[in-house]
Amino acid sequence: MKELNIEMADILEVDSISDDEILTESDMWDSLARLTLLSYIDKQYGVNLFQPDIANVKTVADIKAVIKSKQK
């Protein structure tokens, strides 16, 4: 899921992002970023998530855990 880190860096407009970085520390982690992420996850992983699914995530690792829990 390294490509998720690349996409998250693009969404947050940073050079790179690690699995343990706190997303809320970025000014770019807003509702548009979340929607962009949900669309990317649907396309890339075939997992249809909604805002409540990622409402409590704090890190990229948390997002990866949610994706894995929803994959069949």
N, C-alpha and C positions, 0 to 999 in steps of 0.2 A: 504494500500500500504506500510505497514511497511517492507515487504520483499524487497521492492526496496531499502530502506535504508541499509539493510543488504548486498544486492548485491553491492551497490555502495561502501560500506565500503570495501568489498572484492576487487573490481576493483581498488580502490585507495590505497589499502594495508594499511588501518587504522583500529583501533579497532571498531570505530563506527562513524556515520555521522548523523548530524541533518538536518532537512529540510532547514534550513536557512544558512548553511555553503556555502561559495563561492567556487565553484569547481575549478576555475582558480588559486586559492591559493595553490592547490596541484600540485606538480611536476609530479604526475602520471596521471593527466587529459590531456592525449594526444590523438592522432588519434586512437591508438589501444584501449584505454579505451573507446572512443566513439563507436567504432565498436563493442566492447564487450557488451556495454550497449544496442546498437540497437538490437543485436542478442537476448539478454536477454528479452528485451521488447517484441519482436516478439513472443518468446516462452511463456513467462509468461502471457502476456496480449492479445496476438493475434492482436497486433497493429504493422503494418509495417511502421516504420519511416525511414527517410533517414538523412544523415548528415545535410542538410539544415534545417531540422525540429528542430534540437537541437543546431544549430550553435550559437544561441544567448542566450542559457540558462545560467544562472549564479548559480542557486542553485538546490538542489534536488526538492524543491517545484516547481520550474519552469518546471522540467522534468515531474513531476506528472501532472501539468496543461496541458502540451502538450499531454500526454497520454490520459487524460480525454477528451480533445477536439477532439481527433481522434477516440475514442471509439464510436461505434454505438449504 
